[in-house]
Amino acid sequence: MENSIISLPQGYRLAFVDHVDSTNTEALRRAGQGEPHGLWVWALSQGEGRGRLGRRWDSVEGNLFASLLVRPKCQAMSAAQLGFVSGIALHDTVLELACSGGKQAIALKWPNDLLCDAKKTGGILLENTGNNSSESAVIIGIGLNLVTHPQDTDSPATDLSQHGIDATPSDTLEQLAKAFDRWYGVWNNGTGFDDIRTAWLERSLPENAPLSVRLSKERLQGTYQGIDSQGALILALADGSERLITTGDIFPLLRETQTSNT
């Protein structure tokens, strides 16, 4: 498949392969070989796709599996904000694919999931080369269920076709690349995170949504109060106190989820 099939924003390139172990792994390999900023790696299928915490990501042909190699000029703490940037871009992409005429509730769930009618539809995995030098790279892996979804998951999953959204991987990636480029410019190496935070919150679960939070040694229940200035989730507990969650698994306790702007 030739790059010309997909129109990418200026400064971006495409590496397409039919099958790969993992698009993130391939992007990391290319980063180690000195690949410059702006490479999208796209595969029709993966043999070893992965999500957060080393979990397997089912990679059936027909869905989207893509990773972007970027080289931001900031420290690792700020580079972690790219998860929010990518989430906004993914959210906007799905709304565009739905042509604004669907009744689906599309929402972002902290830290890196996209929900459609309260079911997981997409996810984001950030990895980096492990240093803070100007040569370091961040790999943004994005998976989106277009035509099929896994059945054996901790929380319900779905795919866009189940909600009347007909999208091909190529059309989806083209729209995603445009949306990411726009929001990456807003983020501006971390200086624009306040605007990113505001945009992410506008697309996230509604305030006071009941949540269950699974941490390494405990499980909490409370209500969602957004994210703080550093991107940590704010959980209000029954006793009136608040906990800042920086890592963990989040499970909405709503039968129906809607964004604050739909």
Rosetta blueprint (number, residue, H / E / L):
1 M L
2 E L
3 N H
4 S H
5 I H
6 I L
7 S L
8 L L
9 P L
10 Q L
11 G L
12 Y L
13 R E
14 L E
15 A E
16 F E
17 V E
18 D E
19 H E
20 V E
21 D L
22 S L
23 T H
24 N H
25 T H
26 E H
27 A H
28 L H
29 R H
30 R H
31 A H
32 G H
33 Q L
34 G L
35 E L
36 P L
37 H L
38 G L
39 L E
40 W E
41 V E
42 W E
43 A E
44 L E
45 S E
46 Q E
47 G L
48 E L
49 G L
50 R E
51 G L
52 R H
53 L H
54 G H
55 R L
56 R E
57 W L
58 D L
59 S L
60 V L
61 E L
62 G L
63 N L
64 L E
65 F E
66 A E
67 S E
68 L E
69 L E
70 V E
71 R L
72 P L
73 K L
74 C L
75 Q L
76 A H
77 M H
78 S H
79 A H
80 A L
81 Q L
82 L H
83 G H
84 F H
85 V H
86 S H
87 G H
88 I H
89 A H
90 L H
91 H H
92 D H
93 T H
94 V H
95 L H
96 E H
97 L H
98 A L
99 C L
100 S L
101 G L
102 G L
103 K L
104 Q L
105 A L
106 I E
107 A E
108 L E
109 K E
110 W L
111 P L
112 N L
113 D E
114 L E
115 L E
116 C E
117 D L
118 A L
119 K E
120 K E
121 T E
122 G E
123 G E
124 I E
125 L E
126 L E
127 E E
128 N E
129 T L
130 G L
131 N L
132 N L
133 S L
134 S L
135 E L
136 S L
137 A L
138 V E
139 I E
140 I E
141 G E
142 I E
143 G E
144 L E
145 N L
146 L L
147 V L
148 T L
149 H L
150 P L
151 Q L
152 D L
153 T L
154 D L
155 S L
156 P L
157 A E
158 T L
159 D L
160 L H
161 S H
162 Q H
163 H H
164 G L
165 I L
166 D L
167 A L
168 T L
169 P H
170 S H
171 D H
172 T H
173 L H
174 E H
175 Q H
176 L H
177 A H
178 K H
179 A H
180 F H
181 D H
182 R H
183 W H
184 Y H
185 G H
186 V H
187 W H
188 N H
189 N H
190 G H
191 T L
192 G L
193 F H
194 D H
195 D H
196 I H
197 R H
198 T H
199 A H
200 W H
201 L H
202 E H
203 R L
204 S E
205 L L
206 P L
207 E L
208 N L
209 A L
210 P E
211 L E
212 S E
213 V E
214 R E
215 L L
216 S L
217 K L
218 E L
219 R E
220 L E
221 Q E
222 G E
223 T E
224 Y E
225 Q E
226 G E
227 I E
228 D L
229 S L
230 Q L
231 G L
232 A L
233 L E
234 I E
235 L E
236 A E
237 L L
238 A L
239 D L
240 G L
241 S L
242 E E
243 R E
244 L E
245 I E
246 T L
247 T L
248 G L
249 D E
250 I E
251 F E
252 P E
253 L L
254 L L
255 R L
256 E L
257 T L
258 Q L
259 T L
260 S L
261 N L
262 T L
